[in-house]
Amino acid sequence: MGAALKNQENIALVDTSGDADQKSLLDALNRVQAVIEFSLDGTILNANENFLKAIGYSLLEIKGNHHSMFCEKAYAAGAEYALFWKNLNSGAVHAGEFKRLGKGGREIWINASYNPVFNE
């Protein structure tokens, strides 16, 4: 039985007075959420400490690798996984509960939201 990571109750309070900048907002989110950043091809670019603690890896161990390192091999090689990345690349948000693998193959269930961020 795997560990369950649930971050559904996290709330970010945002200063709307105009003094809060984008970095402050990101800092607030990083304090309460497990966050990982990928390129559009699934390459891991960065991850915060919350994510690294949950998954059991250091940033040096995962940076530059593909997201598939957190998935079972059969799933990562399948059509569903390819469609997952195709949909993200087209701008679709993908949210739900996902089975992932931490360091040493440890099974982890996460409630996550994959949100593409495009430069406008």
WOVENGI-V206499 format. One line per field, one symbol per residue. burial: # if it has 24 or more other C-alpha atoms within 12 Angstrom, else .. A space follows every 10 residues. Layout:
burial->???
This chain:
burial->....#.#... .......... .........# ..######.. .#.#.###.. ##.####... .#....#### #......... ...##..#.. .......### ##.....### ##.###....
